[in-house]
Amino acid sequence: MSEAKTETLQYRFDGPEDAPVLILGPSLGTTWHMWDRQVPELAQQWRVLRFDLPGHGGAPAHPAGAVGDLARRLLATLDALGVQRFGYAGCAFGGAVGLELALRHPERLASLVLIAASPRFGTADEFRQRGVIVRSNGLDPIARTSPERWFTGGFAAAQPAITEWAVQMVRTTDPGCYIAACEALAAFDVRGELGRIGVPTLVLAGSEDQVTGPAEARTLVAGIPDARLAVVPGASHLVPVEQPGAVTDLLVRHFSSAWQQPVFDTATGQIPLPAVPVPPAPVVGPGTTPLAAIAPAAAQPEPVGRPDPYDAGIKVRREVLGDAHVDQALSAADEFSGDFQELVTRYAWGEIWDRPGLDRRARSCVTLAALIAGGHTEELGAHVRAALRNGLTPAEIKEVLLQTAVYCGIPAAQGAFRVAQQVIREETTPE
């Protein structure tokens, strides 16, 4: 019998050899150099380890098709180095690795920072479509548009050298590894598991980030029991590059005050998994001007009786249909139709869509079939978009529509195909 060898990652160390280890995880399409401006100060207190994703920065091109695979490779690298416990900060894809570590290997993690991260990154189809673009055209289209996603317009215009550096980072990435990373993000979804994260966590977002910005950050803070939020003004997706001073300050403060120590059980002679979290000290003291707006997770009052489903309903409705659709529906409501909008939010979305018995992919399938059966094509377009947002691919939506052709009739399915085809073209064609 033979045992498959886990691939290790390309890495570099900075800082004193006897200091606690702090790991910095990169974003998709970048290299460990995205952390260059943070290392000098961090390396004064920590042994800083930076790593490259497979096929990035000249690293061996061994694609990893799941975030969990990357976490295992990182742990294999650390095991080979004799590193057992560490702090971790990750940006975007690196943040997904941090979430995976906190959920699957909490005994290894002392403290966590999630930057430009999300419990689910967009829709599965968005990342699969990006893979289609790379397979067809190489990485150049992705590279040329990266500065628009990563930086604010003012920063990109004022820093042409950094903008060109960003473009070249993507261009020199291995296409197969990039596509595999897109597949990994397409499958990544830990929204239902955030409550199990027990490590002290700082969630950090750029105020201008249109990819994974403050809304996604607040979702993380609401779900992780011991989490705090920091929003960095004047920054987009690659916050450590665009606002290096603010990010460095926040990292130093968090890891200095919220480093969770393992608890040794004298009865068993072991360290329980996970260790009991230590509440972090205040990040900003009296009289201090913060570099970023920092707020603790809001304390939730004890529920009395059955909670009103409206709040859950408006959250689910926005997540499924999108803010623009919901804002339009609510803004159009008046004294006559306002009660109906409240009924829909409270009962359709708060009572039914929020039930745990089916996941959202399944509920989208049922909803599409029901709308077609009822001839409600005026609502179908919005729910095709919702199905893509919930993780259905165009191929899966096609299968739902073919199924309705058998049970609802050819004319009904024909009209549904016209609506869905137009929506899918709009949603999957790269800009």
C-alpha angles and dihedrals in degrees: 000000000000130000120219112243116236111233116239126218134247108254147162133207129219128178138035116337093226096049124104112274120252118187125206117201122202134228123249110281095019135095133223087274089081084080097050094111093052099048102074093060097035092050090062090072106018142044096243119209120190123186138191125229114243112285092011123115093002094306116149110281101240103143119222115204098192136047088229089058090056090049090052091049091051091050091048088053091050092046090055089052094047093245112145106163128031148153117248136205120178134179120216104311087018087054090055088055088051091053090049091051092048092051102039103027107027092151090068098050123085099175138349139215120188114197123189087345136143137189085236124019109220117294128324090241093056092060094040089052089052088055089052089054092051093047090051102038108013123237098303096094090049092045094051093052096042095093089057091056097038106042140036115253093249093053094047091051094046096044108045093158092056090044091054090045089056092051092050092049090060095042092055094050118109107256094217092053091046091052091047090052089051089053089049091054091045089059096040115108123145098156092121094049104051093101090066094063107107102173121102105263136194114198112202128188138171113244091227098043109130093180104054105352138151094311092059090042091055090051089057093047092048091052104040111075097214101036135127130194130230121181114194112210120226096022135112130191103317093054096166090058099042098041104021097160095053093046093047091051092050093048093050093048095046099045092042093054106028104044102139114220120212115250114230115216107215092194095058100023089231141105110247117235114264107019118231108271119242113221110244121246117247110287096211120038130203114292093016122125106221121223088218137019106266125188133171120237108276115258111243118222118235109268117248113206121324112346119240106257093214096090092049089044096054090048094051092042091055093045093051103036099026131244095271094056094045093045090052092050094047095044090052092054117104136174090291100047102026094091090054092053089050091050091051092048095046101043109020095041105021098040106029109022091044095054114116096221095089130026120235094259090059092045090052090053091051092046094050091050092047093049091050092047090051094045092240098148091151088072097036098085093056091050094047086057089046091051091054089048090050091056105266114139123222088253091056092047088051090055091052090051092048089052090053090051088065098044104027101034138261096269092053092048092045091058090045092053090054092053096042094046092056094046094047091050091052094046100043104037109101114239 
